[in-house]
Amino acid sequence: MNVTRLKEILFTHVVKGVVFSKGLSNGETLTNLQGTSLSITSGADGVKVNHVKVVTADVPATNGVIHVIDTVIMPK
């Protein structure tokens, strides 16, 4: 198991702070814990993060909020 690669993948999916969907806007860019950008788009086909569809938004967690996506975003 490559722990370093697993950490990179995990950090690609996490941003600092609590970001609810109401606080996001179309075309916005967030920086993840990996230090790369996540692009937010909103349109007729729903909300996407880096072209990956958000299937459930605003799931509260004890340490933030979760937005469920339908695909793993792989770091470059």
N, C-alpha and C positions, 0 to 999 in steps of 0.2 A: 504494500500500500504506500502510495506517495503522499505523505502528510502535507508536504509543501504545496503540491498541486491541489489537493482537497481544500486547503486553506484559501488559495487563490480563487477557487470556484465559489466558495462560501462568501468571501469578502466582496466578490463581484455583485452579489445579491443584496448587500446591506449598505444602507446610508446612515449617517449619524443623525440622531434626533428622532422626533416623532413626526411623520409626514402623512397626514390624512389626505384622501383624494380631493376633498374640497380645497385644499391648499395648493393643488397642482394646476398648472395651466398648459394648454397645448403649445408645444415647442420648447417647453422648459427643459433644462439640463440639470441633472443632479450629479454630484460626485460620490462614488461609492467608496467603501473602505479599502478597495484595491487601488484607489487613486485615479480611476478612469471614469468616463462620463456615461451616464444613463440618460437617453433621450426619451422624453415623454411626448406621445402623440395621442390626439383624441379626434375621432371622426365617426362616420356612419358605422364603421365596423368595430367600434368600441375604443377602449383605452389600451395603448400598447407602451411597453418599455423596451427600447431597442428592438422594435418590430416583433416583440413577443406579447401575446394577448394577456391582459389581466382578466381572469375569470371570476375572482371575488376580491373586492376591495374592503379595506378598513376593518380587518379582523383584529380586535384588541388583544394585546399580549401584556404580560407584566412588565416587560422592558421596552415596549414600543407598540408598533402596529404592523400587521402583516398584510401584504397584497399578494394574493395567490396568482401565479402565472402558469401558462400551460406548457412551457418549455424551459429547460435549463439554459441560462445565458452563460456561454463559455468565454472566459477571459482570453485575450489575444496573446 
